Amino acid sequence: MWNFQLFVLTFGIISKIVKCQELENIDYSNYHICRCSKDYSKDVINDVIKPLTSDYDVWTRNFDFVDVRLPKNIKLPKGCQVMISDIDKAIEETKNGMHMSFPSLDQESFSVDTLGNFFFNEYRDLNTIYLWFDLLKRSFPDLVKVEVVGETFEGREMKALHVSANNRTANPDRKTIVITGGVHSREWISVTSACWTAYQLLTRYSYFKKETRYLDSLDFLIIPIFNPDGYVYTWTHDRLWRKNRQQTYWPNCYGIDIDHSFDYEWGSNDDFPCSEDYSGQEPFEALEASSWNKYLNTTKGEYKIYGYIDFHSYSQEVLYPYAYSCEAIPRDLENLVELSYGLAKAFREKSGKKYRVISACQDRGSDLTPGLGSGSALDYMYHHRAHWAFQLKLRDTGNHGFLLPATYIRPVGKETYASIKYFCDFILNPEI
Ligand SMILES: [Zn+2]
């Protein structure tokens, strides 16, 4: 009871602080998001966009089109159409929840259920999410621990929820499933979906057969905010920030793309430190990536990491390794692809939403431009740690892009959790 009051009170204070800081937010009124079809015999970015402007940001690309943020003052190139004309309005919509009234806080009505209902009404900032971690720990002391994975450039903690029912010493061979979100800070739906997953596992344990079996048989290590500095920055300064906030060698350029910083097949994909996918000058230069690597090395005896799922957005895709090259053949390719289709089917059966299955190298474009897929968390985890590893790019397919309104938190959480259940069932019973 007291905890929940503290939660609501603190949430109120934090909300006010965020509102003040919003005044400094970057103004996107001179930009729009465009979809440019690949009807060209040319490369959309290099041949069409770059000659017009250097002021662009690629949101997503696939076989058929590229979504890109462009200045409104340049003529819309042939084959491009506007997807989001008012970016600032779309940003505001991600910061407004459904404004449901707070649940009554009297003793009888407080339950873990109200905690969940309240929490998932809106996107939450870092402090609120970490406070929520503590409340989960107090509500489920036998099922969850909060562990610190490492520290960021700006001194924030990277925190993991370790969810598991049994004492590991009684069951030393249990397999660990790692779930990460928020590697790219603007992909807020990946953060909420990781929190949603933890919440479902905890609240359904002992009431539902599947979750009871999962927590009795498996370990879960869930890191909803893998990039805390970037995430804070998306709340206070730039909702569309993607990288971490590390100082680079170039004085006015900040941030390394964490998903290009891991050591497996690392390569310098873009030397310009201001670019959105800057990989740093050497592997593990991003502190979040090196912290995670150190954490895994020091906890080797504790965790037998078997499965890895990395939530991103957007485009509704299930990606399997490798990202760095389409020529490298992953082990168990056939099973990897089959499992990918199983994950996609779980999404579809839950919500009707179609998720496309492709190799991560195709998604990254490393089949066409070597280097674009280097140093990913997916390849690193697949190669060094996890038997099965996937990246899930969650909703949507471009109407909102990274700026999904808060009304999507629950539906996306539900369909993503359905795919996580499929993954757990597969790991516990690979014959399915
Ligand atoms: Zn991403």
Residues whose N, C-alpha, C, O or C-beta is under 5 A from the ligand:
A	BS01	ZN	H184 H312 S313
